[in-house]
Amino acid sequence: MTFLKLNENTDFNELCKIIAPEKIGQKIMQKKTKIHFIYIKNIRTAAANILKQDALRVGAELVTHKEVITAKISHSNALLMATYEQLEKLVKKEAMQDFGLKNLALFFKKQFIKPKSVKLMAVLNINEDSFNPKSRVNEANFEKRLEEFLELKPEFIDIGAVSSRPGSVYCGAKEEFERLKKSLDLIYAKNYHKKAIFSLDSFDEYSVEYALNKGFKLINDISGLKNENLAKLASKYKVSYCLMHIQNEPYNMQENPHYEDILNELSEFFTQKLEILEKYGVKQSILDVGIGFGKSAKHNMILIKHLEHFLQFNKPLLIGASRKSVINAYFKSEVEDRLAGSLYLHLKAFENGASIIRTHDLYEHKQMFKLQKAMEELSL
């Protein structure tokens, strides 16, 4: 008999392939393999005491303020620690309680399913002012760069003609289309659009519809659905729509110091905007928390660390932290020296729930995620 201390993230089902337990038993035990942390803000003292007792009865635990039990305070923050099996039991219990606990039961019912694999989105910018010079192309070298990307078989290729870096000013719809037209025509004429899902990084209706008529299958709208006509286009052409959170506009985008609860702020944003998309019949949508785009470095890190929170919407999550200033905030570096930071943030984003990674460095990300997948598939 020998003993091995395994990594706690080892795939339970892969281990069971070696051990060969009963299938029913395996299914039951899988619900006990992970402790979920549910942070509850401003819960009433009465509700906290009820939830504490219910949690203990099912084997879970609730951490509260020390004065909750004495009722010297009216509200507390709390941390519920429970397995999936225990949460299932708590759903039934809290659904019958008052003090707002019925809403908590509804939250417990939501699915937070992490993706098993990642899709990559390569970036090509047809302009002269995107913040990463290496992402820029022109009419002369566009096709060569495009073919280099396609050889690596990314799932998505994102084409843009307008910089969205902080402080940038929109060039106007006419100029944007003039920058795009020849490349969009080329993609369609040579059937490149059949080799990957092409997206257009734009909020201009005319350019977007032109791209959709040239085989593009995704609208990448960084404006946060300020123009609802883009939702109409997504519905009309039956394509996907990427909804990104942004504060203000690129030209006046500044860090918002008033984000007291960034996770809740974005939850409310996605809830409201998804209702609009559903109203127009958009069937396929992707959520992007908008790394940068009016958020502090700490906000960006919080969003990546707790990305799992947004899996409640049951939509693919896209993260684009590629070479952004959040890296510079923690390790002084120029854009060209932020590959390592980009890889780290994107790996963590995938581990925490992202299924699409938008990157300037396709080759390096393909290599990293190949190794990540190989490591994940190890049973021992």
C-alpha positions in Angstrom: 0.0 0.0 0.0 1.3 3.5 -1.0 0.0 7.0 -0.5 0.0 10.0 -2.8 -0.9 13.6 -2.0 -2.7 14.8 -5.2 -3.4 18.3 -6.4 -6.8 19.4 -5.2 -7.8 20.4 -8.8 -7.2 16.9 -10.1 -10.2 15.9 -12.2 -12.4 13.7 -10.1 -13.9 11.8 -13.0 -10.4 11.0 -14.4 -9.4 9.5 -11.1 -12.6 7.5 -11.1 -11.6 5.9 -14.4 -8.7 4.3 -12.5 -10.6 3.5 -9.4 -13.8 2.2 -11.1 -16.5 3.0 -8.5 -20.2 2.4 -9.0 -21.5 5.0 -11.5 -24.3 6.1 -9.1 -21.9 6.5 -6.3 -19.5 8.5 -8.5 -22.3 10.9 -9.4 -23.3 11.4 -5.7 -19.7 11.8 -4.6 -18.9 14.3 -7.4 -21.2 16.8 -5.7 -19.0 16.7 -2.6 -15.6 17.4 -4.4 -15.6 21.2 -4.2 -16.4 23.8 -1.5 -18.3 26.8 -2.9 -17.9 30.2 -1.4 -21.0 32.4 -1.5 -20.5 35.9 -0.2 -23.7 37.5 1.0 -23.7 41.3 1.6 -26.0 43.0 4.1 -28.0 40.0 5.3 -30.5 40.8 8.0 -29.5 39.3 11.4 -32.7 37.2 11.6 -32.0 35.8 8.2 -28.3 35.1 9.1 -29.3 33.1 12.2 -31.8 31.1 10.2 -29.3 30.4 7.4 -26.6 29.5 10.0 -28.8 26.8 11.5 -29.9 25.5 8.2 -26.3 25.4 7.0 -25.1 23.5 10.0 -27.9 20.9 9.6 -26.7 20.0 6.1 -23.0 20.0 7.0 -22.2 23.5 5.6 -21.0 26.6 7.4 -21.9 30.3 7.5 -19.4 32.9 8.7 -21.0 36.0 10.1 -20.2 39.0 12.2 -19.5 38.1 15.8 -22.6 40.1 17.1 -25.1 38.3 14.8 -25.9 35.8 17.5 -26.5 38.5 20.1 -28.7 40.6 17.7 -26.7 43.7 18.7 -26.5 44.6 15.0 -29.3 44.6 12.4 -27.3 43.4 9.3 -24.1 41.6 8.6 -22.0 40.4 5.7 -21.6 36.6 5.6 -19.7 33.8 3.8 -21.5 30.5 3.1 -19.2 27.6 2.5 -20.9 24.5 1.1 -20.6 21.7 -1.4 -22.9 21.4 -4.4 -24.8 18.7 -2.6 -25.2 20.9 0.5 -26.4 23.8 -1.7 -29.1 21.5 -3.3 -30.4 20.8 0.2 -30.3 24.5 1.2 -32.3 25.4 -1.9 -35.3 23.5 -0.5 -34.9 24.9 3.0 -34.4 28.6 2.1 -37.3 28.5 -0.4 -39.6 28.2 2.6 -38.0 31.0 4.7 -38.7 34.7 5.0 -36.4 37.7 5.4 -35.3 37.5 1.8 -33.9 34.0 2.0 -36.3 32.9 -0.9 -34.1 35.1 -3.2 -31.0 33.4 -1.9 -32.6 30.0 -2.8 -33.1 31.3 -6.4 -29.4 32.3 -6.5 -28.4 28.8 -5.3 -30.3 27.3 -8.2 -28.2 29.1 -10.8 -25.6 27.0 -12.6 -21.9 28.1 -12.5 -20.5 25.6 -15.0 -16.9 26.3 -16.0 -15.8 25.5 -19.6 -13.7 22.4 -20.3 -11.8 24.0 -23.2 -10.9 27.5 -24.4 -11.4 29.2 -27.8 -8.9 31.8 -29.0 -9.7 35.1 -30.8 -6.8 36.6 -32.8 -6.7 40.4 -33.3 -6.0 42.3 -36.5 -6.2 46.1 -36.4 -6.4 48.0 -39.7 -5.3 51.4 -38.3 -2.3 53.3 -37.2 -3.1 54.0 -33.6 -4.1 50.8 -31.7 -2.2 50.7 -28.5 -0.2 47.5 -29.5 1.8 48.4 -32.7 2.3 44.7 -33.5 -1.4 44.2 -33.9 -1.6 46.8 -36.7 -1.8 45.9 -40.3 -2.4 47.8 -43.6 -3.7 46.8 -47.0 -0.3 45.7 -48.1 0.4 43.2 -45.4 -3.2 42.3 -44.3 -3.5 39.1 -46.2 -0.1 37.8 -45.2 -0.8 38.4 -41.5 -4.3 36.9 -41.9 -2.9 33.7 -43.4 -0.3 33.4 -40.7 -3.1 33.5 -38.1 -5.3 31.0 -40.0 -2.5 28.5 -40.1 -2.7 28.4 -36.3 -6.5 27.7 -36.6 -8.0 30.1 -34.1 -11.7 29.8 -33.5 -12.2 33.6 -34.0 -10.5 36.4 -35.8 -11.4 39.9 -34.7 -11.0 42.7 -37.2 -11.1 46.3 -36.2 -10.3 49.7 -37.8 -10.8 52.0 -34.9 -8.6 52.2 -31.8 -10.4 52.0 -28.4 -7.4 52.8 -26.3 -8.0 55.4 -23.5 -8.0 58.9 -25.0 -8.7 57.8 -28.5 -11.2 59.8 -30.6 -13.5 58.0 -33.1 -12.5 58.6 -36.7 -16.0 58.7 -38.0 -18.2 56.1 -39.8 -17.0 57.1 -43.3 -13.3 56.8 -42.4 -13.9 53.5 -40.5 -15.6 52.0 -43.5 -12.9 53.2 -45.9 -10.3 51.4 -43.8 -12.3 48.2 -43.7 -13.8 47.8 -47.1 -11.0 46.2 -49.1 -10.1 43.8 -46.3 -13.7 42.7 -45.8 -14.1 42.2 -49.6 -10.9 40.1 -49.6 -12.0 37.9 -46.7 -15.2 37.1 -48.6 -13.8 36.8 -52.1 -11.1 34.3 -51.0 -13.4 32.4 -48.6 -11.3 33.1 -45.6 -14.6 33.6 -43.7 -15.1 29.8 -43.9 -11.9 29.1 -42.0 -12.8 30.8 -38.7 -15.5 32.9 -37.1 -14.8 36.4 -38.1 -16.0 39.2 -35.9 -16.0 43.0 -36.5 -14.9 45.2 -33.6 -17.3 48.1 -34.4 -20.4 49.9 -33.2 -21.1 51.5 -36.6 -24.2 50.1 -38.2 -23.1 50.5 -41.8 -19.7 48.8 -41.3 -21.3 46.0 -39.2 -24.0 45.2 -41.8 -21.4 45.3 -44.6 -19.3 42.8 -42.7 -22.3 40.5 -42.0 -22.9 40.4 -45.7 -19.3 39.4 -46.2 -19.5 36.2 -44.1 -18.9 37.7 -40.6 -20.7 35.8 -37.8 -20.0 37.9 -34.7 -20.6 41.5 -33.8 -18.0 42.6 -31.2 -19.6 45.8 -29.8 -17.4 47.5 -27.2 -20.0 50.3 -26.7 -22.1 48.3 -24.3 -25.1 48.2 -26.6 -25.6 51.9 -26.7 -27.0 51.4 -30.2 -29.9 48.9 -30.1 -29.9 48.7 -33.9 -26.8 46.4 -33.5 -29.0 43.9 -31.7 -31.5 44.1 -34.5 -28.7 43.3 -37.0 -27.6 40.3 -34.9 -31.1 39.0 -34.9 -31.7 39.7 -38.6 -28.5 37.9 -39.7 -28.7 35.2 -37.0 -25.2 35.9 -35.8 -23.6 36.1 -32.3 -23.3 39.4 -30.4 -20.6 40.2 -27.9 -21.7 42.5 -25.1 -18.9 44.4 -23.4 -19.1 46.6 -20.3 -17.5 50.0 -20.7 -17.7 53.2 -18.7 -18.1 56.4 -20.7 -16.4 56.5 -24.2 -12.8 55.8 -25.2 -12.1 59.5 -25.5 -13.2 60.3 -21.9 -12.7 56.9 -20.3 -11.3 57.2 -16.8 -11.1 54.9 -13.9 -14.4 55.0 -11.9 -13.5 55.4 -8.2 -17.2 54.8 -7.3 -17.3 51.1 -8.2 -17.8 50.0 -4.6 -19.1 46.6 -5.7 -17.7 45.9 -9.2 -19.2 42.4 -9.4 -22.7 43.6 -8.6 -22.3 46.6 -10.9 -21.6 44.4 -13.8 -24.2 41.8 -12.9 -26.9 44.5 -13.1 -25.4 45.8 -16.4 -25.5 42.4 -18.0 -29.0 41.7 -16.6 -30.4 44.9 -18.2 -28.6 44.5 -21.5 -29.4 40.8 -21.9 -33.1 41.7 -21.6 -32.7 44.1 -24.5 -31.0 41.4 -26.6 -33.7 38.9 -25.8 -36.3 41.5 -26.7 -34.9 41.6 -30.2 -34.5 37.9 -30.5 -30.7 37.6 -30.3 -30.2 33.9 -29.6 -26.4 33.8 -29.2 -24.6 36.3 -27.0 -21.2 36.5 -25.4 -20.3 38.5 -22.3 -17.1 40.5 -21.9 -16.4 42.3 -18.6 -14.3 44.8 -20.4 -10.8 44.6 -18.9 -9.6 48.2 -18.8 -12.4 50.4 -20.2 -12.9 52.6 -17.1 -11.8 50.2 -14.4 -8.8 50.4 -12.0 -6.1 47.8 -12.0 -7.6 46.3 -8.9 -11.1 46.2 -10.4 -9.6 44.3 -13.4 -7.9 41.8 -11.1 -11.1 41.3 -9.1 -13.1 40.6 -12.3 -10.7 38.0 -13.4 -10.3 36.3 -10.0 -14.1 36.1 -9.5 -15.1 35.6 -13.1 -17.1 32.5 -12.1 -19.7 34.9 -10.7 -20.8 35.7 -14.3 -21.3 32.1 -15.3 -24.8 32.5 -13.7 -25.9 34.1 -17.0 -25.2 30.8 -18.8 -23.3 32.6 -21.6 -19.8 32.3 -22.9 -17.4 34.7 -21.2 -14.8 36.5 -23.2 -11.6 38.0 -21.6 -9.2 40.4 -23.4 -6.4 41.4 -21.1 -3.8 41.1 -23.8 -0.8 43.5 -23.1 -3.1 45.9 -21.3 -2.1 48.5 -18.7 -3.3 46.3 -15.8 0.0 44.5 -16.2 2.0 47.7 -16.0 0.2 48.6 -12.8 1.7 45.7 -11.0 5.0 45.4 -13.0 6.3 48.4 -14.8 6.5 47.5 -18.5 6.0 48.7 -22.0 3.4 47.2 -24.2 5.9 45.1 -26.1 7.1 43.5 -22.8 3.8 42.3 -21.4 3.5 38.8 -23.0 4.2 37.0 -19.7 1.6 39.0 -17.9 -0.9 38.5 -20.7 -0.4 34.7 -20.5 -0.8 34.6 -16.8 -4.0 36.7 -16.7 -5.6 34.7 -19.6 -4.8 31.4 -18.0 -6.4 32.5 -14.7 -9.4 33.8 -16.7 -9.9 30.4 -18.3 -9.5 28.6 -14.9 -12.1 31.0 -13.5 -14.7 30.6 -16.2 -13.7 32.3 -19.5 -14.2 30.2 -22.6 -12.9 32.8 -25.2 -9.6 34.6 -24.9 -8.9 37.6 -27.1 -5.2 37.9 -27.8 -2.6 39.6 -29.9 -0.2 36.7 -29.3 -1.9 33.7 -30.9 1.0 31.3 -31.2 2.1 31.7 -27.6 -1.5 31.2 -26.3 -2.0 28.1 -28.5 1.1 26.7 -26.9 0.1 27.5 -23.4 -3.4 26.1 -23.6 -2.1 22.9 -25.3 0.0 22.3 -22.2 -2.8 23.3 -19.9 -5.1 20.8 -21.5 -2.5 18.1 -21.3 -2.0 18.8 -17.6 -5.7 18.8 -17.0 -6.2 15.5 -18.7 -3.7 13.7 -16.4 -5.5 11.3 -14.1 -2.4 11.1 -11.9 
